[in-house]
Amino acid sequence: WAGAGLLARGGPTPAPLPRPLRQEEINLAALRDPMLATLTEEAQARLGRTLSHAELSRLAGLYLNEDFSPEVILLCAARLSSGGKKCTLAALDRELHAWRSVGVESGEDAERYIALLDERAKREEETAALFGLEPSQLTLADRRSIRRWYEELGYRGDMIAEALAQAGQNRSIRYVNGILKAWHAR
């Protein structure tokens, strides 16, 4: 396998995944860092339920091992639970890592990102109404196209409405996307 390049010898070993914290470690960390106790209480309030030991361990790991700030964790939990859906720690973990991938590291970054997400949702609603759709009917590709129209191409609702009028019977987001991209290329 080493000869075929499938196995590297003597290279650096990957960092091990952080192991779940034991209850004693969580309790000790909470004594040393009162922010962990506050974070636990607030997260339970935002999620609307008492967290299990595994969930507490995961939450403590996000704060202690992965260095997510408490403000970011709580803002993300509030955002997830505000959608009316049940928020789990697994969903919070995934969303926090998605936020980190777009550069959210502080509370201020999180507030700016939430404002951007709210603005995107408003644009999606307005655009869906232009097409005679409900926002829930938009696919992921549709949402990406709408985001591109506003954020990359610089178009607004009036240009989208004009492209929709030019589309005639082809009233699909995909077809209008082609028209807007062609206009931008010109």
N, C-alpha and C positions, 0 to 999 in steps of 0.2 A: 504494500500500500504506500509506503514511503517513496518507493521508486516511481510510482505513478502520480505522485503529488497529492495523494489523498490523506496522507498522514505526515505531519511535520515532526521531525525529531529535534529535541533540545530547544524548541522555541518557547516563548513565554506561555505559561499556562493561563487560561482565562480565569478571571476572578470568580470565586464561587458565589452562587446566589445567596443573598442574606437569608439566614434561617429565621423562622418565626420566633418571636420573643416569648419567653416563658412568663407566667403570671408574676413571679417574683421579680423578674427583670423589669417588667412594666411598672410594678409598684415602686421599685427602687428608683427608676427613672423619673416617676411622677414626684417622688420626694425630692430628688435633686433638681428637677426642672418643673416648677409649678405651671409652666405653659402647657405641659403635656396633660395635666389634670384639667386645665381650662379647655384645652382642645378636645379632650374626650367628652366633657360635659356639653360643650357647644355642638360638637358633631352629633351627639345623641339627640339634642334638641332639634337640630336641623333635619336629621333623618327621621325624627318622630318615633324613635324606639330605642330600647336598651340594646347595646351592642354585645354580641357574644364574645367569648374569650378570643376566638380566632379573628374576629373583626377588630377587637381592641389591639391585638398583636399586629394586624395589618396596618391599622391607623398609626400606631406607635412607630412601626417600621417606616412608614411614609415620612414621618416627621424626623425620627432619629437617624435612620439609616440612609434615606434618600434625600434628606435636606430640603423637603418642601416646607415653605414657610407656613405657619398656622393661618395667616390671613388668606393665602392662596387656597389652602385646604378647605377652609370654611366658606369662602366665596364660591368655590367649585361645588361644594355640597349644597349650598343654598341654590345655586343655579340648577343643579340636577333635580333637586326636590321641588323646585318651583314649577316644573313642567307638568305637575299632576301625576307623574309616574312615581312608583316606589323606587327610591334610590338605594342601591346596595353599595357595599364597600368595594366590590369588584368593579362596578360601574364608575365609582369615584376614582379608583386607582387608574383605570384606563383613561378617564377624562383628564386627570392630572398629568399623565404622561403625554397625552395629546397636547395639552396646554403648554407643557414644557418644550415640546418639539417646535412650537411656534414662538418661543421666546418668553413665555410668561414665567417670571421668577419672583416677582414681588406683588404686594397687594395692589399697587398702582398699575402694574402691568395687567393684572387680572381684571381690574375695573375697566381699563381701556379695551381689553379683549371682549369682555361681556358687552360693552357698548357696541363694539363692532358686530358681535353676534346678533344683538338686538336689531341693529340697522340692517343686517343681511336678512333677518326674518321679515322685517317690514318691507324690504324690497321684493322678497319672494312673494309676499301676500299681494302686493300691488301688481306684480307681473302676472301672477296666477289669475288675478281678476281680469287683466287685459285679455288673457287667453280663454277666459270663461271656465277656469279650473278652480278647484279648492286647493289651498296650499299643501294639504296632505296628499294630493295626487301627483305632486312633483317628484320625479325620480332624483336620485343622487346626481346623475348626469345633467338633468335640468337645473338643479341647484348650482352646480359648478358653472354651467353656461351663464346663468343669471349673475353669479358672482363675477365672472370674467367681464361681462358687459359693463357692469358698473365700476369695478375696481381696476381692471386692466385697460379696457378700451375707452373708458370715460363716458359712456353713453348714459342717458337718463331715460325716464319713462316716455317722454315725447318721441325720442328717436326709436325706441322699441315699438311704440304704437305705429310709427310711420313704416317701420320694417314689416310689421304685422299687416298693415294695409297693402304693402307691396307684395306680400306673400299670396294674397288672393285666397284660393281654396286650400292651400298648403299651410294651414294654421297650426303648425307644430313648432315647438321650441327649437327643435333640431334644424328645421328649415330656416326659421328666423335667425338662428345662430349663424348659418351660412351667409345670409344676407348681411348681417352686421359685420361679420369678419371680412367680407368682400368690400364693404364700405370703408372699413378701417384700413384695409390694404391700399385702397385708392387714395 
